[in-house]
């Protein structure tokens, strides 16, 4: 299993306002873009910056959401996406409506970076951060447009972490206060595994899908009104329905892709986007994520996501080490 790359610093792009981002994160989930979108943004941004020859490389990315507005109908328990009306087709008829989930959001992006920038002064760090923010302003974030922001809180920053662990902890405590109010998305594979083990105590055939569905919904259980009192024919036992406790704000999330086919040679599959790269059919992989307030993060490693690939097993995943670092 891959580990979080060691980074020399953090590149912080705070309070980005994004309009019409893709709210459909996978075939089964919606509400916030997938982390694959933010890792893809990181790689696209790195390619954009090659022309500037900046002394830094991107290792990982974290996201904190400060505000969101999913474009759905108001009122009622069941909601639907607000869809745009496309222009008429060439014959004058109504064009087909393709369901597109959109949302507006305000986020902070934190990139783990490494490279020669550590040898430069703070003024140079500020210029590098401005250059990155300028390039990002012309890009798409999960399909959404970046709106201009003049707020002092939206100033980008490049922070060198250093080798002193106590100084790094002090710096991170200061940074996480600046990210309030907001919620950081972390991965909780441990909750999914714990639920699988819990289900198999009574249902040995329970699968990870059963555990995922169980954690993704609100579950109500019958609870004895008075456990110490035995039920009798004249006084039957009273039960009350109570919601099952939830370990925080947990949500189902896509975490990457799993292979459906062998790795095919480049150019063999027609209509592929890239004819110079090997091709593989894949499907989404799912796990459990948790939205957590930044002030509850103990170190920056709990926040950052990174890519993990295993072509032999057919796994292409986004990983986050919140659970393992928390237990350690």
N, C-alpha and C positions, 0 to 999 in steps of 0.2 A: 504494500500500500504506500502511496506517495505521502510525503510530509510537506508541511507548509514551508515554502522557500524562505530562507533567511534574508531579510531585507535590512538595508542600511537606514531607511527613513520612510516617511509618509508624505505623500502628495495629497493634499486635502482641497477638494473643490466643494465649498459649502453652499447650501441654500440655492440649489439649482432648480429653477422653475421649468417644468417640462409640460408641454401641451400635447394632448392627443397621443399619449403613449399607448402601446398595446396592452390592454388589460387581460387578454386571454393568454395565459402563460403556458398552456398545454391543452391537449384534447379533453382533459377532465377538470382542469382548474382555471380559475379566473380571480381577479381582484388585485393583482400586482404582477409586474413583469417577472419572468423567470430569471434566475441568476445566470443562466446561460447567455441571456441578453447583455448582462453587465460584463461578463468575461469577454464576450464578443466585442463589446465597446472598447474594452481595455486593449485588445489586440489591434482593432482598427485604429485606435488613437496612437498606438505605438508605430504603426506604419505611416500615419500622417506626419509624425514627428521626425521621421528619418531625414527629411529634407532640412531640418533645423540642426541636426547633428548635436543633440543635447546629451550631456554626460549622465544619462540615467536609463534604466531598463525597468519595465513593469513586471512585478512578480505575482501580485494578488490584488483583490479588490473587495471592499466592503461597502454596504449601502445602509443609510439611515433615512427613514421616511419621516418627514415632519408634517406633511399634510397630503391628503389624496381626495380626489373627487371622481369616482367612477361614474361614467355617463350612462346611467340607467334610469328607467321610468320611476316616478315617485308614487308612493301609496300602495298599500296592499302587501301581502306576504310574498307573493311571487313577483319578481321584477324581470324586466327585459332590457336589452341594450338599446340605446337610442341610435338608430341607423340613419345614414345619409341617403337621400334620394339621388340616384345617379342620373345623368343626362340620358335622353332618349337615344336609342341606337340608330343606325344608319337608315333603317326602314321606318323610323318614326314611332316605333313601339317602345314600351317600357323596358328598360334594361333590368336584368336580374339583380336582386338585392343580395349582396354577399354580407353575411353577418361579420361585423368587425367590432370588437369590444374596445372602447377607448376610455382613457382616464387622464385627468390632469393631476400632477403631483409635484411636491417640493421635496427634494432629496439632497443629501450630502453624500458625495462619493469620496472614499478614502482608498488610495492606491498604495500598496506596499512596493517600494522602489529601491533599487540598488544601483551602484555605479560610481563614477568619479565625482559626482556632485559633492560628496562628503568633504572634499578638499577645498571647496569654494566657501566664500563668506556669505553672510545672510543677505546682502544686497544681490548677489548672483542667484541665490536661492529664490528670492522674490521675482527676479526676471524670468527664471525658468518656469515658475508657477504661472506667471502671467501668460507666457507663451503657450503653455498647455491649455489654459483656460480659453485663450483666444481660438485655438484650433478646435476645442470641444464645442465652442459656441456655434460653429458651422456644421456640426454633425448631428446625427439622430441618436437619441437615447431610447432604446426599445421602440423604435419607430416614431417617437415623439420629437417635437421641435423644442429647442432650448430657447427660452425667452430671456431677453436682457434683464439684468438685475443690477440696480445701483445701490443696494443696501450695503452698509459697511460690513454686515455679517457675511456677505457673499464674496469677500476677498479671498482668493486662493492662497495657499501657503505650502511651502516645502519645508518639512521639519526633519532634521537629522536626529536619529535616535541615540547614537553613541554606544559605548561599551559598558558604561556604568549602569547596572541593573536598577539601582535605587533611583538614579536620575531619570531613567526611562519610565519607571513607574510614576514618578512625580509629574513628568511631562504628560503622560497619558491621562492621569487624573485631572489635570488642567484642561486637556483637550475634550474629554468626554463631557465636562460641564458645558462647554460651548455647543455641544450637539443636542442640548435639551431645549425645548421639549421635542421628543422624537422617539422612534423605536427602531432598533437594529434587527435585521433578519439573520438568524443563526440556524444551524442544522442540528436536529435532535434525533439522529439515528438511534440513540440509546432508548428513547421513549418507545419507538416502534418495536425494538427488540424485546423490551420489557413487556409490552402488551402482548406480543406473540407468546412469550412464555406464560403469561397469566392466562391467556385463552386456552392454551394446551393443557392446563391443569384440569379443565372440565371437558374440553373438546380436543382430543389428540390430533385431529385432522385439520385444525385451524391453520390458516396460512397467513403470510405477511399481508395479503390483501384484506383479509378479515380484520387484522389489527389496524391497518390504515383506515378502513371505513369506520371502525369503532372509535378511533381518535379524531376522525374528521367530523363527527356529529355530536349533538348533545344527547347524552344517554340518561334516562330516568330509571331508577331501580326501586323496587319495593323495600321498605325498611320497617322493621318491627317497631310498633309504638312503645311497647314495654317489654324488652327482651327477657327480663327476669320473671315475668308473669306467664305462667303456662296457660294455654288455651283449653277451654272446656266447652262441652256441647251447649251449655247455657250462656257462656260468654266467649264467643269466638275471638280468636286473636285479631287484633287490629293492625293493619298495615298502612303505611303512608308512602306516597311516591315522592322521592327526593332526587334531585339532579346528581349525577356522578361527579365528584370533584375533578377539576381539570388542572393539570400542572402548568398553569400560565396560559398565555395567549398562543395556542398552538394551531397550526394550519397545515393542510396537505400542500406540498410543493413539488414541482419537477426538479430533479437534481442532475439531469444529464440524459444520456442515451445508451441503450443496449442494442447489440447487434442482432439483426434478423437474418443476415446472410453472411457468406464468406467475404473476405476482402477481395474486391474485383479490380483487375488492372485498370490503369488510367485510360480513358477513352473508350472503354468497352460498353458502357451504359449510355444510351442515347439521351440527349436533352439534359445531361448533367451540367451543373453550373461551371465546373472546372474540369477540363479535359486533360490536365496535367497531373492530377492527384488521384490516387487510388480511391475507389468508391465502395460504399457499404450501405445497405438498407438498415435502418435502425428504428427503434420505437422509444418513447419517453420512459424514463425511470422516475419513480416517485418515492418520497420519503416524508418525514414530518419536520416542519420548521417551527421556529418560535420567534415571535416579536418580543424583544426585551429592551427595556430602557437602557440607554448607554451608561448610566451611572452604576448599573449592576455588572458591567464588564470589568474584569480584573486586569486584563492585559489586551493589547491590540491583536494578539493571535486569535482570541476568541471571536473577533469581528470579521477577520479577513477570509475570503473564499479563494480557492485556487483550483487549477485544472489537474485532474488525475486520469491518465489513460492506461488501459491494459488491452492492447489489440488482441492478445491471445484469448483472453476471457471475453472479449467483445464489450468491454465497459469503457465508457467515456463520460466521466463524472465531474461534477463540481463538488468540491469537498470543503468542509469547514470544521475546525477542531474545537468548537466550543465545549462539547461534552467531555472530550478527553482531557482538555486543559482544566476544566472545572473539577473533575474528579481528582486530578493530580494536585 
